[in-house]
């Protein structure tokens, strides 16, 4: 009987939890937090502090993509953040690794 009561309480609590599966209309939300990746040294958000597209520093993986005339930026592959980066800047894809797409963006 105790197990049944606990199950009922768990179901009731689950029904009270906020449903985040459906975003607010008109707001673009990425489906999941950005992945982690050992090949990339993610420094900071590219366009803002909370940007999922991150300025990317030098690692053994990125050394051949670094250029003093461009920024190296990595975004979660397939994310809205990645698409908006491509739409906003002349971003050129140079690699993919562990859930991230790496872009080079010419500095002005």
Biopython code that builds the backbone (N, CA, C, O; Angstrom):
import numpy as np
from Bio.PDB.StructureBuilder import StructureBuilder

atoms = [
    (1, "UNK", "N", (0.814, -1.188, 0.000)),
    (1, "UNK", "CA", (0.000, 0.000, 0.000)),
    (1, "UNK", "C", (0.867, 1.266, 0.000)),
    (1, "UNK", "O", (0.535, 2.257, -0.650)),
    (2, "UNK", "N", (2.016, 1.214, 0.760)),
    (2, "UNK", "CA", (2.903, 2.367, 0.794)),
    (2, "UNK", "C", (3.475, 2.657, -0.591)),
    (2, "UNK", "O", (3.598, 3.817, -0.984)),
    (3, "UNK", "N", (3.825, 1.598, -1.333)),
    (3, "UNK", "CA", (4.374, 1.772, -2.671)),
    (3, "UNK", "C", (3.361, 2.443, -3.586)),
    (3, "UNK", "O", (3.720, 3.294, -4.400)),
    (4, "UNK", "N", (2.112, 2.066, -3.454)),
    (4, "UNK", "CA", (1.051, 2.661, -4.273)),
    (4, "UNK", "C", (0.864, 4.134, -3.920)),
    (4, "UNK", "O", (0.667, 4.962, -4.809)),
    (5, "UNK", "N", (0.924, 4.466, -2.635)),
    (5, "UNK", "CA", (0.785, 5.858, -2.205)),
    (5, "UNK", "C", (1.957, 6.687, -2.721)),
    (5, "UNK", "O", (1.762, 7.807, -3.194)),
    (6, "UNK", "N", (3.174, 6.145, -2.633)),
    (6, "UNK", "CA", (4.351, 6.857, -3.130)),
    (6, "UNK", "C", (4.268, 7.069, -4.638)),
    (6, "UNK", "O", (4.644, 8.126, -5.145)),
    (7, "UNK", "N", (3.777, 6.064, -5.345)),
    (7, "UNK", "CA", (3.614, 6.195, -6.789)),
    (7, "UNK", "C", (2.620, 7.303, -7.116)),
    (7, "UNK", "O", (2.842, 8.086, -8.040)),
    (8, "UNK", "N", (1.526, 7.372, -6.361)),
    (8, "UNK", "CA", (0.523, 8.415, -6.575)),
    (8, "UNK", "C", (1.087, 9.803, -6.325)),
    (8, "UNK", "O", (0.788, 10.745, -7.058)),
    (9, "UNK", "N", (1.906, 9.924, -5.284)),
    (9, "UNK", "CA", (2.530, 11.217, -4.981)),
    (9, "UNK", "C", (3.504, 11.598, -6.087)),
    (9, "UNK", "O", (3.539, 12.755, -6.506)),
    (10, "UNK", "N", (4.292, 10.645, -6.564)),
    (10, "UNK", "CA", (5.261, 10.915, -7.630)),
    (10, "UNK", "C", (4.549, 11.364, -8.902)),
    (10, "UNK", "O", (5.006, 12.284, -9.580)),
    (11, "UNK", "N", (3.443, 10.724, -9.224)),
    (11, "UNK", "CA", (2.685, 11.106, -10.415)),
    (11, "UNK", "C", (2.111, 12.508, -10.251)),
    (11, "UNK", "O", (2.136, 13.298, -11.194)),
    (12, "UNK", "N", (1.602, 12.820, -9.085)),
    (12, "UNK", "CA", (1.027, 14.149, -8.835)),
    (12, "UNK", "C", (2.105, 15.222, -8.935)),
    (12, "UNK", "O", (1.867, 16.280, -9.517)),
    (13, "UNK", "N", (3.284, 14.965, -8.377)),
    (13, "UNK", "CA", (4.377, 15.938, -8.453)),
    (13, "UNK", "C", (4.853, 16.124, -9.887)),
    (13, "UNK", "O", (5.157, 17.243, -10.303)),
    (14, "UNK", "N", (4.919, 15.040, -10.638)),
    (14, "UNK", "CA", (5.350, 15.136, -12.028)),
    (14, "UNK", "C", (4.374, 15.987, -12.841)),
    (14, "UNK", "O", (4.789, 16.710, -13.747)),
    (15, "UNK", "N", (3.118, 15.907, -12.531)),
    (15, "UNK", "CA", (2.112, 16.695, -13.247)),
    (15, "UNK", "C", (2.244, 18.182, -12.940)),
    (15, "UNK", "O", (1.817, 19.019, -13.735)),
    (16, "UNK", "N", (2.832, 18.515, -11.790)),
    (16, "UNK", "CA", (2.987, 19.917, -11.399)),
    (16, "UNK", "C", (4.241, 20.563, -11.967)),
    (16, "UNK", "O", (4.358, 21.788, -11.971)),
    (17, "UNK", "N", (5.171, 19.763, -12.443)),
    (17, "UNK", "CA", (6.414, 20.312, -12.970)),
    (17, "UNK", "C", (6.146, 21.144, -14.211)),
    (17, "UNK", "O", (5.229, 20.859, -14.982)),
    (18, "UNK", "N", (6.969, 22.190, -14.395)),
    (18, "UNK", "CA", (6.828, 23.060, -15.553)),
    (18, "UNK", "C", (7.157, 22.292, -16.823)),
    (18, "UNK", "O", (8.165, 21.588, -16.879)),
    (19, "UNK", "N", (6.329, 22.420, -17.827)),
    (19, "UNK", "CA", (6.547, 21.755, -19.106)),
    (19, "UNK", "C", (7.385, 22.672, -19.989)),
    (19, "UNK", "O", (6.910, 23.718, -20.430)),
    (20, "UNK", "N", (8.629, 22.280, -20.247)),
    (20, "UNK", "CA", (9.511, 23.084, -21.091)),
    (20, "UNK", "C", (9.643, 22.491, -22.490)),
    (20, "UNK", "O", (10.474, 22.945, -23.276)),
    (21, "UNK", "N", (8.848, 21.502, -22.801)),
    (21, "UNK", "CA", (8.950, 20.860, -24.112)),
    (21, "UNK", "C", (8.418, 21.764, -25.221)),
    (21, "UNK", "O", (8.810, 21.619, -26.378)),
    (22, "UNK", "N", (7.529, 22.692, -24.877)),
    (22, "UNK", "CA", (6.939, 23.561, -25.878)),
    (22, "UNK", "C", (7.377, 24.994, -25.621)),
    (22, "UNK", "O", (6.988, 25.582, -24.612)),
    (23, "UNK", "N", (8.177, 25.568, -26.510)),
    (23, "UNK", "CA", (8.666, 26.930, -26.299)),
    (23, "UNK", "C", (7.558, 27.970, -26.445)),
    (23, "UNK", "O", (6.491, 27.691, -26.992)),
    (24, "UNK", "N", (7.828, 29.145, -25.956)),
    (24, "UNK", "CA", (6.908, 30.265, -26.085)),
    (24, "UNK", "C", (6.799, 30.619, -27.567)),
    (24, "UNK", "O", (7.821, 30.703, -28.248)),
    (25, "UNK", "N", (5.588, 30.828, -28.082)),
    (25, "UNK", "CA", (5.429, 31.163, -29.503)),
    (25, "UNK", "C", (6.264, 32.379, -29.883)),
    (25, "UNK", "O", (6.290, 33.375, -29.160)),
    (26, "UNK", "N", (6.940, 32.292, -31.013)),
    (26, "UNK", "CA", (7.743, 33.389, -31.516)),
    (26, "UNK", "C", (9.160, 33.451, -30.968)),
    (26, "UNK", "O", (9.959, 34.273, -31.416)),
    (27, "UNK", "N", (9.483, 32.593, -30.003)),
    (27, "UNK", "CA", (10.820, 32.583, -29.422)),
    (27, "UNK", "C", (11.568, 31.368, -29.938)),
    (27, "UNK", "O", (11.101, 30.238, -29.799)),
    (28, "UNK", "N", (12.733, 31.601, -30.535)),
    (28, "UNK", "CA", (13.537, 30.493, -31.054)),
    (28, "UNK", "C", (14.379, 29.943, -29.920)),
    (28, "UNK", "O", (15.162, 30.672, -29.312)),
    (29, "UNK", "N", (14.224, 28.665, -29.636)),
    (29, "UNK", "CA", (14.952, 28.017, -28.552)),
    (29, "UNK", "C", (15.665, 26.792, -29.108)),
    (29, "UNK", "O", (15.061, 25.973, -29.801)),
    (30, "UNK", "N", (16.952, 26.673, -28.800)),
    (30, "UNK", "CA", (17.670, 25.472, -29.204)),
    (30, "UNK", "C", (17.179, 24.304, -28.368)),
    (30, "UNK", "O", (16.802, 24.494, -27.212)),
    (31, "UNK", "N", (17.174, 23.090, -28.930)),
    (31, "UNK", "CA", (16.583, 21.951, -28.252)),
    (31, "UNK", "C", (17.376, 21.430, -27.064)),
    (31, "UNK", "O", (16.802, 20.747, -26.217)),
    (32, "UNK", "N", (18.649, 21.716, -26.961)),
    (32, "UNK", "CA", (19.456, 21.157, -25.884)),
    (32, "UNK", "C", (20.632, 22.068, -25.594)),
    (32, "UNK", "O", (21.016, 22.875, -26.440)),
    (33, "UNK", "N", (21.210, 21.948, -24.400)),
    (33, "UNK", "CA", (22.395, 22.753, -24.108)),
    (33, "UNK", "C", (23.559, 22.334, -24.994)),
    (33, "UNK", "O", (23.575, 21.221, -25.518)),
    (34, "UNK", "N", (24.532, 23.221, -25.162)),
    (34, "UNK", "CA", (25.654, 22.896, -26.036)),
    (34, "UNK", "C", (26.426, 21.674, -25.538)),
    (34, "UNK", "O", (26.541, 21.457, -24.332)),
    (35, "UNK", "N", (26.952, 20.881, -26.465)),
    (35, "UNK", "CA", (27.728, 19.707, -26.075)),
    (35, "UNK", "C", (29.090, 20.122, -25.520)),
    (35, "UNK", "O", (29.484, 21.285, -25.606)),
    (36, "UNK", "N", (29.788, 19.160, -24.959)),
    (36, "UNK", "CA", (31.165, 19.405, -24.525)),
    (36, "UNK", "C", (32.088, 18.743, -25.536)),
    (36, "UNK", "O", (31.685, 17.812, -26.233)),
    (37, "UNK", "N", (33.323, 19.221, -25.618)),
    (37, "UNK", "CA", (34.245, 18.683, -26.611)),
    (37, "UNK", "C", (35.676, 18.880, -26.144)),
    (37, "UNK", "O", (36.069, 19.998, -25.810)),
    (38, "UNK", "N", (36.458, 17.813, -26.115)),
    (38, "UNK", "CA", (37.849, 17.891, -25.676)),
    (38, "UNK", "C", (38.776, 18.433, -26.756)),
    (38, "UNK", "O", (39.888, 18.853, -26.438)),
    (39, "UNK", "N", (38.359, 18.441, -28.024)),
    (39, "UNK", "CA", (39.209, 18.949, -29.107)),
    (39, "UNK", "C", (39.227, 20.473, -29.178)),
    (39, "UNK", "O", (40.100, 21.053, -29.824)),
    (40, "UNK", "N", (38.277, 21.118, -28.525)),
    (40, "UNK", "CA", (38.126, 22.564, -28.662)),
    (40, "UNK", "C", (38.390, 23.264, -27.334)),
    (40, "UNK", "O", (38.017, 22.768, -26.271)),
    (41, "UNK", "N", (39.038, 24.419, -27.411)),
    (41, "UNK", "CA", (39.222, 25.290, -26.263)),
    (41, "UNK", "C", (38.252, 26.447, -26.458)),
    (41, "UNK", "O", (38.537, 27.384, -27.203)),
    (42, "UNK", "N", (37.092, 26.379, -25.780)),
    (42, "UNK", "CA", (36.042, 27.374, -25.932)),
    (42, "UNK", "C", (36.299, 28.497, -24.938)),
    (42, "UNK", "O", (36.302, 28.275, -23.727)),
    (43, "UNK", "N", (36.515, 29.708, -25.456)),
    (43, "UNK", "CA", (36.969, 30.823, -24.643)),
    (43, "UNK", "C", (35.811, 31.618, -24.042)),
    (43, "UNK", "O", (35.752, 31.802, -22.827)),
    (44, "UNK", "N", (34.889, 32.090, -24.888)),
    (44, "UNK", "CA", (33.765, 32.916, -24.446)),
    (44, "UNK", "C", (32.747, 32.991, -25.582)),
    (44, "UNK", "O", (33.035, 32.600, -26.713)),
    (45, "UNK", "N", (31.579, 33.486, -25.274)),
    (45, "UNK", "CA", (30.563, 33.681, -26.303)),
    (45, "UNK", "C", (31.056, 34.643, -27.368)),
    (45, "UNK", "O", (31.737, 35.620, -27.056)),
    (46, "UNK", "N", (30.721, 34.377, -28.617)),
    (46, "UNK", "CA", (31.210, 35.212, -29.725)),
    (46, "UNK", "C", (30.467, 36.541, -29.802)),
    (46, "UNK", "O", (31.092, 37.600, -29.856)),
    (47, "UNK", "N", (29.129, 36.491, -29.807)),
    (47, "UNK", "CA", (28.330, 37.712, -29.955)),
    (47, "UNK", "C", (27.885, 38.297, -28.620)),
    (47, "UNK", "O", (27.593, 39.489, -28.525)),
    (48, "UNK", "N", (27.833, 37.463, -27.599)),
    (48, "UNK", "CA", (27.461, 37.902, -26.255)),
    (48, "UNK", "C", (27.958, 36.847, -25.269)),
    (48, "UNK", "O", (28.381, 35.763, -25.671)),
    (49, "UNK", "N", (27.906, 37.166, -23.991)),
    (49, "UNK", "CA", (28.422, 36.249, -22.968)),
    (49, "UNK", "C", (27.708, 34.899, -22.969)),
    (49, "UNK", "O", (28.324, 33.877, -22.665)),
    (50, "UNK", "N", (26.416, 34.878, -23.307)),
    (50, "UNK", "CA", (25.662, 33.627, -23.276)),
    (50, "UNK", "C", (25.453, 32.998, -24.663)),
    (50, "UNK", "O", (24.625, 32.101, -24.821)),
    (51, "UNK", "N", (26.199, 33.466, -25.656)),
    (51, "UNK", "CA", (26.098, 32.916, -27.019)),
    (51, "UNK", "C", (26.636, 31.493, -27.025)),
    (51, "UNK", "O", (27.714, 31.230, -26.491)),
    (52, "UNK", "N", (25.886, 30.576, -27.627)),
    (52, "UNK", "CA", (26.349, 29.189, -27.737)),
    (52, "UNK", "C", (27.486, 29.072, -28.737)),
    (52, "UNK", "O", (28.241, 28.101, -28.685)),
    (53, "UNK", "N", (27.631, 30.017, -29.638)),
    (53, "UNK", "CA", (28.779, 30.057, -30.541)),
    (53, "UNK", "C", (29.921, 30.698, -29.778)),
    (53, "UNK", "O", (29.812, 31.833, -29.314)),
    (54, "UNK", "N", (31.008, 29.970, -29.652)),
    (54, "UNK", "CA", (32.108, 30.369, -28.784)),
    (54, "UNK", "C", (33.372, 30.668, -29.568)),
    (54, "UNK", "O", (33.729, 29.943, -30.497)),
    (55, "UNK", "N", (34.060, 31.766, -29.175)),
    (55, "UNK", "CA", (35.401, 32.013, -29.691)),
    (55, "UNK", "C", (36.227, 30.796, -29.293)),
    (55, "UNK", "O", (36.155, 30.326, -28.158)),
    (56, "UNK", "N", (37.012, 30.295, -30.241)),
    (56, "UNK", "CA", (37.736, 29.046, -30.024)),
    (56, "UNK", "C", (39.237, 29.294, -30.080)),
    (56, "UNK", "O", (39.748, 29.881, -31.034)),
    (57, "UNK", "N", (39.932, 28.838, -29.048)),
    (57, "UNK", "CA", (41.373, 29.026, -28.962)),
    (57, "UNK", "C", (42.148, 27.876, -29.571)),
    (57, "UNK", "O", (41.581, 26.956, -30.161)),
    (58, "UNK", "N", (43.454, 27.953, -29.413)),
    (58, "UNK", "CA", (44.358, 26.983, -30.036)),
    (58, "UNK", "C", (44.414, 25.663, -29.267)),
    (58, "UNK", "O", (44.597, 25.632, -28.050)),
    (59, "UNK", "N", (44.252, 24.585, -30.016)),
    (59, "UNK", "CA", (44.471, 23.220, -29.533)),
    (59, "UNK", "C", (45.167, 22.473, -30.659)),
    (59, "UNK", "O", (45.356, 23.022, -31.745)),
    (60, "UNK", "N", (45.544, 21.245, -30.412)),
    (60, "UNK", "CA", (46.146, 20.433, -31.477)),
    (60, "UNK", "C", (45.164, 20.274, -32.644)),
    (60, "UNK", "O", (45.584, 20.168, -33.796)),
    (61, "UNK", "N", (43.868, 20.259, -32.351)),
    (61, "UNK", "CA", (42.851, 20.106, -33.395)),
    (61, "UNK", "C", (42.671, 21.391, -34.204)),
    (61, "UNK", "O", (42.486, 21.329, -35.420)),
    (62, "UNK", "N", (42.722, 22.557, -33.547)),
    (62, "UNK", "CA", (42.393, 23.818, -34.225)),
    (62, "UNK", "C", (43.595, 24.558, -34.801)),
    (62, "UNK", "O", (43.419, 25.529, -35.537)),
    (63, "UNK", "N", (44.801, 24.124, -34.486)),
    (63, "UNK", "CA", (45.994, 24.889, -34.859)),
    (63, "UNK", "C", (46.050, 25.224, -36.349)),
    (63, "UNK", "O", (46.501, 26.312, -36.706)),
    (64, "UNK", "N", (45.615, 24.343, -37.208)),
    (64, "UNK", "CA", (45.668, 24.592, -38.658)),
    (64, "UNK", "C", (44.554, 25.508, -39.160)),
    (64, "UNK", "O", (44.582, 25.929, -40.316)),
    (65, "UNK", "N", (43.581, 25.821, -38.316)),
    (65, "UNK", "CA", (42.471, 26.691, -38.722)),
    (65, "UNK", "C", (42.652, 28.126, -38.236)),
    (65, "UNK", "O", (41.939, 29.022, -38.686)),
    (66, "UNK", "N", (43.593, 28.354, -37.328)),
    (66, "UNK", "CA", (43.787, 29.692, -36.771)),
    (66, "UNK", "C", (44.449, 30.609, -37.786)),
    (66, "UNK", "O", (45.325, 30.194, -38.544)),
    (67, "UNK", "N", (44.015, 31.866, -37.785)),
    (67, "UNK", "CA", (44.504, 32.855, -38.734)),
    (67, "UNK", "C", (44.400, 34.219, -38.059)),
    (67, "UNK", "O", (43.375, 34.522, -37.447)),
    (68, "UNK", "N", (45.423, 35.035, -38.156)),
    (68, "UNK", "CA", (45.403, 36.342, -37.505)),
    (68, "UNK", "C", (44.413, 37.318, -38.151)),
    (68, "UNK", "O", (44.154, 38.384, -37.593)),
    (69, "UNK", "N", (43.865, 36.977, -39.295)),
    (69, "UNK", "CA", (42.906, 37.859, -39.969)),
    (69, "UNK", "C", (41.458, 37.405, -39.795)),
    (69, "UNK", "O", (40.544, 37.988, -40.379)),
    (70, "UNK", "N", (41.253, 36.356, -38.984)),
    (70, "UNK", "CA", (39.902, 35.821, -38.812)),
    (70, "UNK", "C", (39.712, 35.304, -37.392)),
    (70, "UNK", "O", (40.676, 34.971, -36.702)),
    (71, "UNK", "N", (38.453, 35.242, -36.968)),
    (71, "UNK", "CA", (38.095, 34.642, -35.681)),
    (71, "UNK", "C", (37.701, 33.199, -35.921)),
    (71, "UNK", "O", (37.034, 32.885, -36.907)),
    (72, "UNK", "N", (38.113, 32.326, -35.023)),
    (72, "UNK", "CA", (37.687, 30.929, -35.063)),
    (72, "UNK", "C", (36.556, 30.789, -34.064)),
    (72, "UNK", "O", (36.715, 31.125, -32.891)),
    (73, "UNK", "N", (35.407, 30.292, -34.524)),
    (73, "UNK", "CA", (34.205, 30.212, -33.705)),
    (73, "UNK", "C", (33.598, 28.826, -33.853)),
    (73, "UNK", "O", (33.488, 28.302, -34.961)),
    (74, "UNK", "N", (33.205, 28.237, -32.728)),
    (74, "UNK", "CA", (32.590, 26.906, -32.744)),
    (74, "UNK", "C", (31.177, 26.987, -32.181)),
    (74, "UNK", "O", (30.938, 27.619, -31.152)),
    (75, "UNK", "N", (30.231, 26.325, -32.886)),
    (75, "UNK", "CA", (28.830, 26.313, -32.486)),
    (75, "UNK", "C", (28.346, 24.861, -32.420)),
    (75, "UNK", "O", (28.838, 24.014, -33.167)),
    (76, "UNK", "N", (27.387, 24.565, -31.533)),
    (76, "UNK", "CA", (26.796, 23.236, -31.551)),
    (76, "UNK", "C", (26.215, 22.945, -32.939)),
    (76, "UNK", "O", (25.436, 23.739, -33.466)),
    (77, "UNK", "N", (26.587, 21.830, -33.518)),
    (77, "UNK", "CA", (26.169, 21.466, -34.869)),
    (77, "UNK", "C", (24.648, 21.396, -34.958)),
    (77, "UNK", "O", (23.989, 20.749, -34.144)),
    (78, "UNK", "N", (24.109, 22.077, -35.967)),
    (78, "UNK", "CA", (22.671, 22.049, -36.222)),
    (78, "UNK", "C", (21.850, 22.974, -35.347)),
    (78, "UNK", "O", (20.623, 22.977, -35.446)),
    (79, "UNK", "N", (22.488, 23.753, -34.499)),
    (79, "UNK", "CA", (21.750, 24.629, -33.586)),
    (79, "UNK", "C", (21.282, 25.895, -34.295)),
    (79, "UNK", "O", (21.805, 26.268, -35.345)),
    (80, "UNK", "N", (20.301, 26.537, -33.708)),
    (80, "UNK", "CA", (19.850, 27.838, -34.209)),
    (80, "UNK", "C", (20.979, 28.854, -34.119)),
    (80, "UNK", "O", (21.093, 29.737, -34.970)),
    (81, "UNK", "N", (21.812, 28.731, -33.091)),
    (81, "UNK", "CA", (22.945, 29.646, -32.928)),
    (81, "UNK", "C", (23.896, 29.518, -34.113)),
    (81, "UNK", "O", (24.390, 30.525, -34.621)),
    (82, "UNK", "N", (24.159, 28.290, -34.557)),
    (82, "UNK", "CA", (25.048, 28.077, -35.706)),
    (82, "UNK", "C", (24.446, 28.677, -36.969)),
    (82, "UNK", "O", (25.143, 29.335, -37.741)),
    (83, "UNK", "N", (23.167, 28.454, -37.179)),
    (83, "UNK", "CA", (22.519, 28.991, -38.388)),
    (83, "UNK", "C", (22.525, 30.509, -38.379)),
    (83, "UNK", "O", (22.761, 31.132, -39.414)),
    (84, "UNK", "N", (22.269, 31.112, -37.229)),
    (84, "UNK", "CA", (22.263, 32.572, -37.183)),
    (84, "UNK", "C", (23.668, 33.135, -37.374)),
    (84, "UNK", "O", (23.819, 34.228, -37.921)),
    (85, "UNK", "N", (24.695, 32.417, -36.937)),
    (85, "UNK", "CA", (26.073, 32.862, -37.164)),
    (85, "UNK", "C", (26.378, 32.894, -38.656)),
    (85, "UNK", "O", (26.969, 33.850, -39.158)),
    (86, "UNK", "N", (25.975, 31.852, -39.353)),
    (86, "UNK", "CA", (26.185, 31.782, -40.805)),
    (86, "UNK", "C", (25.400, 32.893, -41.499)),
    (86, "UNK", "O", (25.896, 33.513, -42.440)),
    (87, "UNK", "N", (24.177, 33.142, -41.036)),
    (87, "UNK", "CA", (23.340, 34.174, -41.648)),
    (87, "UNK", "C", (23.873, 35.588, -41.396)),
    (87, "UNK", "O", (23.749, 36.455, -42.261)),
    (88, "UNK", "N", (24.463, 35.827, -40.227)),
    (88, "UNK", "CA", (24.903, 37.170, -39.837)),
    (88, "UNK", "C", (26.286, 37.544, -40.359)),
    (88, "UNK", "O", (26.558, 38.715, -40.623)),
    (89, "UNK", "N", (27.157, 36.552, -40.508)),
    (89, "UNK", "CA", (28.551, 36.816, -40.849)),
    (89, "UNK", "C", (28.954, 35.994, -42.064)),
    (89, "UNK", "O", (28.231, 35.090, -42.483)),
    (90, "UNK", "N", (30.090, 36.308, -42.615)),
    (90, "UNK", "CA", (30.635, 35.529, -43.725)),
    (90, "UNK", "C", (31.395, 34.335, -43.145)),
    (90, "UNK", "O", (32.590, 34.164, -43.387)),
    (91, "UNK", "N", (30.673, 33.511, -42.370)),
    (91, "UNK", "CA", (31.287, 32.366, -41.684)),
    (91, "UNK", "C", (31.506, 31.222, -42.668)),
    (91, "UNK", "O", (30.608, 30.847, -43.422)),
    (92, "UNK", "N", (32.719, 30.678, -42.643)),
    (92, "UNK", "CA", (33.058, 29.549, -43.509)),
    (92, "UNK", "C", (33.363, 28.343, -42.634)),
    (92, "UNK", "O", (34.242, 28.404, -41.774)),
    (93, "UNK", "N", (32.639, 27.244, -42.851)),
    (93, "UNK", "CA", (32.847, 26.032, -42.068)),
    (93, "UNK", "C", (34.195, 25.413, -42.413)),
    (93, "UNK", "O", (34.535, 25.250, -43.585)),
    (94, "UNK", "N", (34.970, 25.066, -41.360)),
    (94, "UNK", "CA", (36.280, 24.459, -41.590)),
    (94, "UNK", "C", (36.407, 23.068, -40.977)),
    (94, "UNK", "O", (37.298, 22.310, -41.361)),
    (95, "UNK", "N", (35.526, 22.714, -40.022)),
    (95, "UNK", "CA", (35.639, 21.400, -39.384)),
    (95, "UNK", "C", (34.384, 21.091, -38.586)),
    (95, "UNK", "O", (33.559, 21.964, -38.316)),
    (96, "UNK", "N", (34.266, 19.821, -38.217)),
    (96, "UNK", "CA", (33.253, 19.352, -37.272)),
    (96, "UNK", "C", (33.924, 18.387, -36.322)),
    (96, "UNK", "O", (34.756, 17.577, -36.730)),
    (97, "UNK", "N", (33.555, 18.476, -35.037)),
    (97, "UNK", "CA", (34.095, 17.551, -34.051)),
    (97, "UNK", "C", (33.191, 17.493, -32.834)),
    (97, "UNK", "O", (32.786, 18.528, -32.305)),
    (98, "UNK", "N", (32.878, 16.303, -32.397)),
    (98, "UNK", "CA", (32.158, 16.078, -31.152)),
    (98, "UNK", "C", (30.929, 16.938, -30.917)),
    (98, "UNK", "O", (30.732, 17.433, -29.808)),
    (99, "UNK", "N", (30.110, 17.126, -31.920)),
    (99, "UNK", "CA", (28.885, 17.892, -31.741)),
    (99, "UNK", "C", (29.019, 19.374, -32.044)),
    (99, "UNK", "O", (28.053, 20.124, -31.907)),
    (100, "UNK", "N", (30.202, 19.803, -32.454)),
    (100, "UNK", "CA", (30.432, 21.205, -32.798)),
    (100, "UNK", "C", (30.815, 21.342, -34.261)),
    (100, "UNK", "O", (31.456, 20.462, -34.836)),
    (101, "UNK", "N", (30.410, 22.466, -34.857)),
    (101, "UNK", "CA", (30.886, 22.868, -36.167)),
    (101, "UNK", "C", (31.785, 24.073, -35.949)),
    (101, "UNK", "O", (31.434, 25.002, -35.220)),
    (102, "UNK", "N", (32.944, 24.047, -36.587)),
    (102, "UNK", "CA", (33.943, 25.102, -36.419)),
    (102, "UNK", "C", (33.928, 25.988, -37.660)),
    (102, "UNK", "O", (33.976, 25.504, -38.790)),
    (103, "UNK", "N", (33.859, 27.303, -37.422)),
    (103, "UNK", "CA", (33.809, 28.285, -38.506)),
    (103, "UNK", "C", (34.973, 29.263, -38.377)),
    (103, "UNK", "O", (35.468, 29.513, -37.278)),
    (104, "UNK", "N", (35.396, 29.805, -39.497)),
    (104, "UNK", "CA", (36.308, 30.925, -39.508)),
    (104, "UNK", "C", (35.529, 32.127, -40.031)),
    (104, "UNK", "O", (34.790, 32.030, -41.010)),
    (105, "UNK", "N", (35.710, 33.273, -39.352)),
    (105, "UNK", "CA", (34.973, 34.493, -39.699)),
    (105, "UNK", "C", (35.986, 35.611, -39.896)),
    (105, "UNK", "O", (36.688, 35.984, -38.956)),
    (106, "UNK", "N", (36.069, 36.151, -41.109)),
    (106, "UNK", "CA", (37.032, 37.225, -41.383)),
    (106, "UNK", "C", (36.792, 38.431, -40.476)),
    (106, "UNK", "O", (35.648, 38.825, -40.247)),
    (107, "UNK", "N", (37.865, 39.008, -39.968)),
    (107, "UNK", "CA", (37.759, 40.249, -39.188)),
    (107, "UNK", "C", (37.679, 41.425, -40.140)),
    (107, "UNK", "O", (38.282, 41.407, -41.213)),
    (108, "UNK", "N", (36.948, 42.428, -39.754)),
    (108, "UNK", "CA", (36.801, 43.605, -40.619)),
    (108, "UNK", "C", (37.870, 44.620, -40.356)),
    (108, "UNK", "O", (37.895, 45.671, -40.997)),
]
sb = StructureBuilder()
sb.init_structure("model")
sb.init_model(0)
sb.init_chain("A")
sb.init_seg("    ")
for serial, (resi, resn, name, xyz) in enumerate(atoms, 1):
    if name == "N":
        sb.init_residue(resn, " ", resi, " ")
    sb.init_atom(name, np.array(xyz, "f"), 0.0, 1.0, " ", f" {name:<3s}", serial, name[0])
structure = sb.get_structure()
